[in-house]
Amino acid sequence: WHNTFVTEWSVVGDSRLQFQYLSLLRTHALGNFKTFVKEITKNPMMLFYLNGHYNIKNSPDENYARELQELFTLGKGANMWNEDDVKAAAKVLTGFRADTVNITGIFDPTRHETGNKQFSSYYNNTIIVGQSGAAGANELDDLLNMIFAKDQTVAKHLCRKIYRFFVYY
């Protein structure tokens, strides 16, 4: 899984975050993949590595939103998600940040974009209704439910990754 949910200690530079990240990989290695993706999304190491920590309402960072769809769950190709979906997903993910004192991912409602997020026809024009306060963290569940509704696409993407890694590139 470290080859799928890639991070680099040299970028983050905190061995405590690296230890927690590796523990997360071990904990979820054989469990529910959707739960795994949710936990990795809130993981402090990943939040720092893919700029989630800096993803705020006035300046959404698209890095993790793109990787979530392209590398972690769906893959890329024609007639799939598009740049507007990346932008909308980035807005959903605003407000999550790393607490380096308690070594945990937290949600800061003051940094969250509370407006509605519109997705493309690939996602059946889904609108994730913006939520304010602590409830804004629930938008992550809505985003993952929308992505994992493409269950065959997610499964095929994972199978391809496993096949390429273990059998033949």
HELIX and SHEET records of a PDB file:
HELIX    1   1 TRP A    9  VAL A   12  1                                   4    
HELIX    2   2 SER A   15  HIS A   28  1                                  14    
HELIX    3   3 PHE A   33  THR A   41  1                                   9    
HELIX    4   4 PRO A   44  TYR A   49  1                                   6    
HELIX    5   5 GLY A   52  TYR A   54  5                                   3    
HELIX    6   6 ASN A   63  GLU A   67  1                                   5    
HELIX    7   7 LEU A   68  THR A   73  3                                   6    
HELIX    8   8 GLU A   83  VAL A   92  1                                  10    
HELIX    9   9 PRO A  109  ARG A  111  5                                   3    
HELIX   10  10 SER A  121  TYR A  123  5                                   3    
HELIX   11  11 GLY A  133  ASN A  138  5                                   6    
HELIX   12  12 GLU A  139  PHE A  148  1                                  10    
HELIX   13  13 ASP A  151  PHE A  166  1                                  16    
SHEET    1   A 2 PHE A  96  ASP A  99  0                                        
SHEET    2   A 2 THR A 104  PHE A 107 -1                                        
SHEET    1   B 2 LYS A 117  GLN A 118  0                                        
SHEET    2   B 2 ILE A 127  ILE A 128 -1                                        
END                                                                             
